[in-house]
Amino acid sequence: MNQLRIYWKIVILSFGLVLFSLLIGGVVVIGSVTRIKEDELRQRLMITARTVANLPDIRENIGNPGASRHIAPIADNIRIINNVAYIVVLDMNRTRLSHPLTERIGGTFAATDADAAFAEHTYVSKVMGEAGIGLRAFVPVMNEQHMQIGVIVAGGLLPGLKELIAEERQAIVLTALLSLLFGIFGSALLARHIKKQMYNLEPQEIARMFGERSAAFQAMHEGVIAIDRSETITIFNDRAKQIFGVVQDAVGRSICDVLPDTRLPEVLKLEQPVLNQELRIGKTLIWSNRIPIREQGMTVGAIAIFQDRTEVARMAEELTGVREFVDALRVQNHEHSNKLHTIAGLLQLDKKDQALQYVYDITEQQEGITRFMQENITDDSLAGLLLGKISRGKELGIHVQIDPHSELKRFPPLLDRHDFVLLLGNLIENSFDALTEIERERKEVYVSLEQNEDLLSILVEDNGCGMTDQIKARMQERGFSTKENKNRGIGLYLLQGIVKKGNGELRCESEPGRGTTMEISFPMTGGLQYESK
């Protein structure tokens, strides 16, 4: 029922537009016909007046007494032949020598529009009379000496609207019927097309949905940008303007003019979504998901949903920190219990000196590691991560050794603490996984951080199970893992993104059964610098 109501509304509206167009067209046509009729009458009157003015009988008798008896019949015959309203012959005193109404012959022609005719001018004037609008052609009469001896006036009425309609009645009726027929047919086709384009919705429903959609996009905490097939912006919400510092209205402009390096047009060419990718647009680092917009199997645009990378990093850092903190507490609790059991056992054996020495040893060892981290690793997040991994290694029976010459005072350009927490955490965890799959008397992970003014080098080495060449070739593919867990295969893929973002270089050496060495180097110059705090 709703679809039928929409259909008939569109049909009626379209048919109304057809009728209005037909009315406008009729006015234009009538105006054009009126001008044609006027031009025809003007030419006929001028030809008639000139014909009368050039007749020898008119020239010979126009100045003689009783001239009207000779001139009036001649003028009247020509009037009837040429189908004009009247022909008036005037002498130089403006006396009528002919007229269709006999009683007016001999009277004076007082119309002011004849003044120029008595000065040897030929012209046509338009006058308003009791019977309607008329035209009058004025032609001077010249004798053989080229002296003016009179004026010929030929007049006629322009047809009115009723006369025009009556004359063109057949053509008007035929044109109207054809216009209405094609108008109705076209209205039905247009109504069907519009109904399909509007998804069978009422205009007020579309307006409400548009308002709701706009409000939803503006209320989103994420930035949203959408473009159509021609790369013209169709959505640019307030959050996106805030992130990128855009002040003016961006909708309707080309995405390349507003944000040249957004890389959103790439999705139109690839026709594939690009998810969870880190981008730098101008001076803003964002985390984005870019998805093609498809309609009926065709890509008609693309949409990007993104967040400021700083905020995402803060959230991820908080989550990572909480997880590391929980793991560290669990490991320390287990380690603390073992130490207490050792001390309690020594005391029960009445070996007080050995128990006291054990307490001194573990205290000195812990203080040494902590002091080393505070002096050489100035970022608390990384220092906490390394301490947590040392404790985690002890729990797994793995000795984690930090190079005593390690140092990290500041981060490379374009990278921050979140990147390094993710990078080091994944490298060390991969070493732990490699060591859990092999039986060794001593399992070791060696970590080194070397930094100078030009270069930062990170080395993580283990004596685990190692990798084959086939595994090395695919280790950075998203989702690839030698483990069966479906959540695996993400760490090295993210690590690859960090290396690429920091313009770094990754080198891997691995031998099955011998272990793996992962070395990453970053340049320390160029780009924005994030200081380690």
C-alpha positions in Angstrom: 0.0 0.0 0.0 2.8 2.4 0.9 4.6 1.6 -2.4 1.4 2.3 -4.4 0.9 5.6 -2.6 4.5 6.7 -3.4 4.0 5.6 -7.0 0.8 7.6 -7.6 2.3 10.7 -5.8 5.2 10.7 -8.2 2.9 10.1 -11.2 0.7 13.0 -10.3 3.7 15.3 -9.6 5.3 14.3 -12.9 2.0 14.8 -14.8 1.6 18.2 -13.2 5.0 19.2 -14.4 4.1 18.0 -17.9 0.9 20.1 -17.9 2.8 23.1 -16.6 5.5 22.6 -19.3 2.7 22.3 -21.9 1.1 25.6 -20.7 4.5 27.4 -20.9 5.1 25.9 -24.4 1.6 27.0 -25.5 2.2 30.6 -24.4 5.5 30.6 -26.3 3.9 29.2 -29.4 1.0 31.6 -29.3 3.4 34.5 -28.9 5.4 33.2 -31.9 2.3 32.8 -34.0 1.2 36.4 -33.1 4.6 37.8 -34.2 4.3 35.8 -37.5 0.7 37.2 -38.1 1.9 40.7 -37.3 4.8 40.4 -39.8 2.5 39.1 -42.5 -0.1 41.9 -41.9 2.7 44.5 -41.9 4.0 43.3 -45.2 0.6 43.1 -46.8 -0.4 46.6 -45.7 2.8 48.1 -46.9 2.5 46.4 -50.3 -1.2 47.6 -50.6 -0.4 51.2 -49.7 2.5 51.3 -52.1 0.4 49.8 -54.9 -2.3 52.5 -54.4 0.3 55.3 -54.2 1.8 54.2 -57.5 -1.5 54.1 -59.5 -1.7 56.8 -62.2 -5.4 57.5 -61.5 -4.6 58.2 -57.9 -1.8 60.6 -58.8 -3.8 62.5 -61.5 -7.0 63.0 -59.4 -5.7 63.4 -55.9 -5.4 67.2 -56.2 -8.5 67.8 -58.4 -12.0 69.0 -57.2 -14.3 66.1 -56.7 -11.4 63.7 -56.6 -13.2 61.4 -54.1 -15.6 60.3 -56.8 -12.7 58.8 -58.9 -10.4 57.7 -56.0 -12.9 56.0 -53.6 -14.0 53.2 -55.9 -10.5 52.4 -56.9 -9.3 52.3 -53.2 -12.3 50.2 -52.2 -11.7 47.6 -54.9 -8.0 47.2 -53.9 -9.0 46.9 -50.2 -11.3 44.0 -51.0 -8.7 42.3 -53.3 -5.9 42.6 -50.7 -8.1 41.8 -47.7 -7.2 44.9 -45.6 -9.6 46.7 -43.2 -9.4 50.1 -44.9 -7.5 52.2 -47.4 -7.6 56.0 -46.9 -6.3 58.4 -49.5 -5.4 61.8 -48.0 -4.5 65.0 -49.8 -1.9 67.5 -48.4 -4.7 69.1 -46.3 -5.4 65.7 -44.6 -8.8 65.5 -46.2 -10.0 61.9 -46.7 -10.6 61.1 -50.4 -11.6 57.5 -49.7 -12.8 55.4 -46.7 -14.8 52.2 -46.3 -17.5 54.3 -44.5 -18.9 56.8 -47.1 -19.9 59.3 -44.4 -16.3 59.8 -43.4 -15.1 60.8 -46.9 -14.3 64.5 -47.0 -13.5 64.6 -43.3 -10.1 65.4 -41.8 -7.7 62.7 -40.7 -6.5 63.9 -37.3 -4.3 61.0 -36.1 -0.9 62.2 -34.9 0.9 59.1 -36.2 0.4 60.4 -39.7 2.6 63.5 -39.2 5.8 61.8 -40.5 4.1 60.6 -43.6 3.5 64.2 -44.8 7.2 64.6 -44.6 7.8 62.0 -47.3 8.4 59.1 -44.7 7.2 55.5 -45.3 6.5 53.4 -42.2 4.0 51.2 -40.3 2.6 52.2 -36.9 0.7 50.2 -34.3 -2.5 51.6 -32.8 -5.1 50.6 -30.2 -8.6 51.0 -31.4 -12.1 50.0 -30.3 -12.0 46.8 -32.3 -8.5 45.8 -31.0 -4.9 46.3 -31.9 -4.3 47.4 -35.5 -1.5 48.3 -37.9 -1.4 51.3 -40.3 1.0 51.6 -43.2 1.8 55.1 -44.4 3.1 55.7 -47.9 3.5 59.2 -49.4 2.1 59.9 -53.0 4.6 61.7 -55.3 3.8 63.4 -58.6 6.0 63.3 -61.8 8.1 66.2 -60.4 8.8 64.2 -57.3 6.6 66.6 -55.2 4.4 65.1 -52.5 0.7 65.5 -53.2 -0.8 63.1 -50.7 -0.6 60.1 -48.3 -2.0 56.6 -48.6 -3.0 54.9 -45.3 -3.7 51.1 -45.4 -4.9 49.6 -42.1 -5.8 46.2 -40.7 -6.6 44.5 -37.3 -4.3 41.9 -35.7 -6.1 38.6 -34.8 -7.0 38.2 -31.1 -6.4 35.1 -29.0 -9.7 33.6 -29.9 -9.1 34.0 -33.6 -5.6 32.5 -33.3 -7.0 29.5 -31.4 -9.8 29.0 -33.8 -7.4 29.1 -36.8 -4.9 26.6 -35.2 -7.5 24.5 -33.4 -6.7 21.3 -35.2 -3.0 21.6 -34.7 -3.4 22.6 -31.0 -5.7 19.7 -30.2 -3.3 17.2 -31.9 -0.3 18.6 -30.2 -2.0 18.6 -26.8 -3.1 15.0 -27.2 0.3 13.8 -28.2 2.0 15.8 -25.4 -0.4 14.3 -22.8 0.0 10.8 -24.1 3.8 10.9 -24.0 3.6 12.9 -20.7 1.6 10.2 -19.0 3.9 7.5 -20.3 7.0 9.4 -19.3 5.6 10.1 -15.9 4.9 6.5 -15.3 8.5 5.5 -16.3 9.9 8.3 -14.2 7.8 7.4 -11.2 9.0 3.8 -11.4 12.6 4.8 -11.7 12.4 7.3 -8.8 10.6 4.8 -6.6 13.4 2.3 -7.2 16.1 4.9 -6.5 14.3 5.9 -3.2 14.0 2.3 -2.0 10.2 2.7 -1.9 10.5 5.3 0.9 8.5 8.5 1.4 10.4 11.8 1.1 9.9 12.5 4.8 11.2 9.1 5.6 14.4 9.8 3.5 14.8 13.2 5.2 14.5 11.6 8.7 17.0 8.9 7.8 19.4 11.5 6.4 19.1 13.5 9.6 19.6 10.5 11.8 22.6 9.4 9.7 24.2 12.8 9.9 23.6 13.0 13.6 25.1 9.5 14.1 28.3 10.4 12.2 28.7 13.6 14.1 28.3 11.9 17.4 30.9 9.2 16.7 34.1 9.5 18.7 36.1 8.2 15.6 36.8 10.2 12.6 34.7 9.3 9.5 35.5 10.3 5.9 33.7 8.9 2.8 34.2 9.5 -0.9 32.3 8.6 -4.0 33.6 7.0 -7.2 34.9 10.4 -8.4 36.9 10.9 -5.2 34.6 13.6 -4.0 34.0 13.8 -0.2 30.4 12.9 0.8 31.0 12.6 4.6 33.5 14.4 6.8 32.4 14.5 10.4 33.4 16.9 13.1 35.8 14.4 14.7 37.7 14.2 11.5 37.9 18.0 11.2 39.2 18.1 14.8 41.9 15.5 14.2 43.2 17.0 10.9 42.6 20.6 11.8 40.2 21.2 8.9 38.1 24.3 9.4 36.1 24.8 6.2 33.3 22.5 5.0 34.9 19.7 3.1 31.8 17.9 1.7 31.6 18.3 -2.1 35.4 18.9 -2.5 38.0 16.5 -3.8 39.7 14.4 -1.2 43.1 15.2 -2.8 42.5 18.9 -2.3 41.6 18.5 1.4 43.9 15.7 2.5 46.3 14.8 -0.3 48.0 11.9 1.5 44.9 10.1 3.0 45.4 7.1 0.7 41.6 6.6 0.7 41.4 6.6 -3.2 43.6 3.5 -3.1 40.7 1.5 -1.8 38.7 2.4 -4.9 41.4 0.9 -7.1 42.1 -2.1 -5.0 38.4 -2.7 -4.2 39.5 -4.5 -1.1 39.4 -3.3 2.6 42.6 -2.2 4.3 42.1 -2.9 8.1 44.1 -1.9 11.2 46.7 0.1 9.3 48.8 2.9 10.8 49.1 6.0 8.6 50.7 9.4 8.8 48.5 12.1 7.2 50.3 15.5 7.4 51.7 15.7 10.9 49.0 13.4 12.3 49.5 9.7 13.0 46.3 7.7 12.8 45.1 4.1 13.1 42.6 3.5 10.2 40.2 1.0 8.7 39.4 1.8 5.0 36.6 -0.1 3.4 35.1 0.0 -0.1 31.4 0.9 -0.4 29.6 -1.5 -2.7 26.1 -1.3 -4.2 24.7 -4.1 -6.4 28.2 -5.6 -6.8 29.8 -2.3 -7.9 32.2 -0.2 -5.9 30.6 3.2 -5.6 32.9 4.8 -3.0 35.1 4.2 0.0 34.9 5.0 3.7 37.6 5.5 6.3 37.1 5.1 10.0 40.1 6.1 12.1 41.4 7.3 15.5 44.2 9.5 16.5 47.2 7.2 16.9 48.3 9.0 20.1 45.0 8.0 21.8 45.1 4.5 20.4 48.7 4.1 21.6 47.8 5.4 25.1 44.9 2.9 25.3 47.1 0.0 24.0 49.9 1.1 26.4 47.5 1.0 29.3 46.3 -2.4 28.3 49.8 -3.7 27.7 51.0 -2.3 31.0 48.1 -3.9 32.9 48.8 -7.3 31.3 52.6 -7.0 32.0 51.8 -5.8 35.5 49.6 -8.8 36.2 52.1 -11.2 34.7 54.9 -9.6 36.7 52.9 -9.9 40.0 52.1 -13.5 39.3 55.7 -14.4 38.5 57.0 -12.4 41.5 54.5 -14.1 43.8 55.7 -17.5 42.6 59.4 -16.5 42.8 58.8 -14.9 46.3 57.2 -18.1 47.5 60.1 -20.2 46.3 62.6 -17.9 48.0 60.7 -18.0 51.3 60.6 -21.8 51.1 64.4 -21.8 50.6 65.0 -19.5 53.5 62.6 -21.5 55.7 64.4 -24.7 54.8 67.8 -23.3 55.7 66.5 -22.0 59.0 65.0 -25.4 59.8 68.4 -27.0 59.1 69.9 -24.5 61.5 72.0 -22.9 58.8 71.4 -19.3 59.8 74.6 -17.9 58.1 73.7 -19.5 54.8 70.1 -18.2 55.0 71.4 -14.7 55.7 73.8 -14.9 52.9 71.1 -16.1 50.5 69.0 -13.1 51.5 72.0 -10.8 50.8 72.6 -12.4 47.4 69.1 -12.2 46.1 68.7 -8.6 47.4 71.9 -7.5 45.7 71.0 -9.3 42.5 67.6 -7.6 42.4 69.0 -4.2 43.2 71.6 -4.6 40.6 69.1 -5.3 37.8 66.8 -2.5 38.9 69.7 0.0 39.1 70.9 -1.1 35.7 67.4 -0.5 34.2 67.1 2.9 35.8 70.4 4.1 34.6 70.4 2.7 31.0 66.7 2.3 30.0 65.1 5.7 30.8 61.6 4.7 29.6 59.7 3.1 32.5 57.5 1.0 30.2 60.4 -0.7 28.6 62.3 -1.1 31.8 59.2 -2.7 33.4 58.8 -4.9 30.3 62.4 -6.2 30.5 62.1 -6.9 34.2 58.9 -8.7 33.6 60.4 -10.9 30.9 63.4 -11.7 33.1 61.0 -12.9 35.8 58.8 -14.7 33.2 61.9 -16.5 31.9 62.8 -17.7 35.4 59.4 -19.2 35.7 59.8 -21.0 32.4 63.3 -22.2 33.2 64.8 -19.7 30.6 67.8 -17.5 31.5 67.1 -14.0 30.1 70.4 -12.0 29.8 70.4 -8.3 29.2 73.7 -7.1 27.6 75.4 -5.0 30.3 76.3 -2.4 27.7 72.6 -1.9 26.6 71.3 1.6 26.5 68.1 3.4 25.3 67.9 7.1 26.0 65.6 8.2 23.3 63.4 6.7 20.6 64.1 6.8 16.9 62.1 9.2 14.7 58.4 8.4 14.1 58.4 5.7 16.9 57.3 5.8 20.5 57.2 3.7 23.6 54.2 1.7 22.5 56.0 0.6 19.3 59.0 -0.6 21.4 56.9 -2.4 24.0 55.2 -4.2 21.1 58.5 -4.8 19.3 60.6 -6.1 22.2 57.7 -8.0 23.8 57.0 -9.9 20.6 60.6 -10.7 19.9 61.2 -12.1 23.4 57.9 -14.0 23.5 58.8 -15.6 20.2 62.1 -16.7 21.7 60.2 -18.2 24.7 58.0 -20.1 22.3 61.0 -21.4 20.4 62.6 -22.6 23.6 59.5 -24.4 24.9 59.6 -26.6 21.9 63.1 -28.0 22.4 64.8 -29.8 25.3 68.1 -28.2 26.4 70.1 -28.3 29.5 70.4 -24.5 29.5 67.8 -22.3 27.7 69.0 -18.8 27.1 67.7 -15.5 25.6 70.1 -12.7 25.0 68.8 -9.1 24.6 71.0 -6.2 23.5 70.1 -2.5 22.9 72.9 -0.4 21.5 72.4 3.3 20.6 74.5 6.2 19.4 73.7 9.5 17.6 73.1 7.8 14.3 71.8 4.3 14.9 69.8 2.2 17.3 70.3 -1.6 17.1 68.1 -4.2 18.9 69.3 -7.8 19.1 67.3 -10.7 20.5 69.0 -14.1 20.3 67.9 -17.5 21.5 69.2 -21.1 21.4 65.7 -22.5 20.6 64.3 -24.7 17.8 65.2 -22.3 15.0 63.4 -21.9 11.7 63.6 -23.5 8.2 64.0 -21.3 5.1 60.3 -21.8 4.3 59.2 -20.5 7.7 61.6 -17.6 7.5 60.1 -16.6 4.1 56.6 -16.4 5.5 57.2 -15.4 9.1 55.9 -11.8 8.6 52.7 -12.8 6.8 49.6 -11.8 8.7 48.0 -14.9 10.3 50.9 -17.2 9.5 52.1 -19.3 12.5 53.5 -22.7 13.2 51.2 -22.9 16.2 47.6 -24.1 15.9 46.2 -21.3 18.0 44.0 -19.2 15.8 45.1 -16.0 17.5 48.7 -16.5 16.5 50.5 -15.0 13.5 49.9 -11.3 14.4 53.1 -10.3 16.3 55.7 -10.4 13.5 53.2 -8.9 11.1 52.8 -5.9 13.5 56.6 -5.8 14.0 57.1 -5.5 10.3 54.8 -2.4 10.3 56.8 -0.8 13.0 60.1 -1.5 11.2 58.7 0.0 8.0 57.3 3.1 9.9 60.6 3.8 11.5 62.6 3.3 8.2 64.4 0.4 9.9 65.9 -2.8 8.7 65.2 -6.3 10.0 67.7 -9.1 9.7 67.0 -12.7 10.7 69.5 -15.6 11.0 68.1 -19.0 12.0 69.1 -22.6 11.9 66.9 -25.5 12.8 67.9 -27.0 16.1 70.5 -24.2 16.8 68.5 -21.1 17.4 67.5 -17.7 16.0 69.0 -14.2 15.9 66.7 -11.3 15.2 68.4 -7.9 14.7 66.6 -4.6 14.0 68.3 -1.3 13.3 66.7 2.2 13.1 68.2 5.5 12.0 68.3 8.1 14.8 68.0 11.2 12.5 65.2 12.7 10.4 61.4 13.0 11.1 59.6 13.8 14.4 61.4 12.8 17.5 59.7 11.2 20.6 61.8 11.5 23.7 61.9 8.6 26.0 60.5 9.4 29.4 
